[in-house]
């Protein structure tokens, strides 16, 4: 079902843009949760012509982990740390959106020049994957709150996952599950770390973690 | 048997989490570490040539890195028994800023140590690139709690940077894996499975641009974990804030494992006739890492940070050696052995110094030779070894790399290499000699804590090995390293 694949990909790109312009952390967590659901749907739609057990399991795993698991975990962290919004990011929201649009155009341009040996399921696959990955990276470096950085990590991973969706036939399922498990544990451990940060410092601003450096003046 | 190598530490780790008795848990740690070394030794017997399907395979390269990890872990385990005994559980005062903190529970620490070993072992026996990725990410996750052993804000900061920077780096390596899958799908019909052996055999069918892109992402991704400049920023923080046992393992074993991830793809690139592409990148990253270390080591104010930057330097030397190729590849792998043993020893000795002086500042520590004669002696010896002075092992391997570079007509590379080595030698000598000589200031603790047998024997054993390797490389090790370097161009 190419139409559904395209729809999911377009929505993924739009939600990433939305994320770049959102300041309320609760909204950000919800957007990322929605992306998780989209990824589950994308997995199914991309393999709709030959639905196998492994595709179903993978889609279920992605949906449950990224659509429900992460949002629940991060929502808890949010309540514990008692923060509502990302105040004064390094790059303002308007500028972030503008940069996002430029990156999106750049991804489209770049992917037109990447010769794939076999045609992908959708022509949008590579550009959207690149864009979502870069948007995640941008979130990590341009935001202050530790929680937003974790969201950025999840978005980055989502972008990489989009690239892999078309290729899953080649890899054994145990590995797919292993990757999912690793990402889950990573986010889990980061969540615990944020919890400790909020308890230790009374804030979760990663940019204020500056005690360790060379040549303390 | 190869599965047992991974399962023994993994199960022991799970078990250690639930054992309440300290002595029983420490005994379990020692038993598991010894069992792991014995199993590793068995892998050296050719008739036992171990493989479990195409999932877990132990080739010459993996066996070399596995052996380094096993030996280091056993020494670190013995040291950690003494270390955990001296670490009080109560809330105590931090010596740098005077704030109050306590340690992470010991069961968690021991469990994470063992799981860390299991993950590193899995890295060395993975021939599927996907499994390799899973294993390397698992090493990050298992080692993060080790860095946060002393629960105060500095170690938390270090843990956070480590987790985030390495996870992002390793995520990029995952993208590299997918690129590799694209490169392997060009085989006119059936895609080549992403297994090192299959890819090397089918290398001529790989799609070259995607293979190159995959290598670049591998280098950036796993290079972050390995500590190659400019992606090394997490490394000094994590190594200086982690307890010395964990620093020794991070530096001696973990960085090698990440390097192995890059080497695996380099094997494929060489087979595909794209060796020079990867080699040039490795030389560039290697020289840059050495340059960064040469800038930050002189006048370094924290001696554990100094050791961390020295690790950046030596990872640079490894990358440079493999990048130059030929005899230098052999030298680089020999250097991996020498560096791991020496650096682990130095971190363990640094732990002794830290316990005695209660300071990581190079300005506060004076007269180590006077106050801690054995540790002080080992500290000087370790400094001589790590900076490549004869007759220690690193001298031999660094010389091999230099000779390899000159043989291949890479004069410029050799010159830069020598220059950085010289700067680092002078910089480290300044710091280390000032710490070792003179008389300790009054007010330091009694010299009983730092010189217990459990604190001295492990580093002393490593120092002996480093010295022996400098005088004589046994033929079995030489041929093993030659076999391992064979596929690296």
Interface residues (C-beta under 8 A of the other chain):
Chain A: X115 X116 X117 X118 X133 X137 X140 X146 X149 X150 X153 X156 X157 X160 X163 X164 X167 X169 X170 X171 X172 X175 X178 X179 X181 X182 X183 X185 X186 X189 X190 X193 X196 X197 X200 X201 X206 X209 X210 X211 X212 X214 X215 X216
Chain B: X128 X130 X131 X133 X134 X137 X138 X140 X141 X144 X145 X148 X151 X152 X153 X154 X156 X157 X158 X159 X160 X161 X163 X164 X167 X168 X171 X174 X175 X178 X181 X182 X183 X184 X185 X186 X191 X193 X194 X207 X209 X210 X236 X237 X240 X241 X296 X299 X300 X301 X305
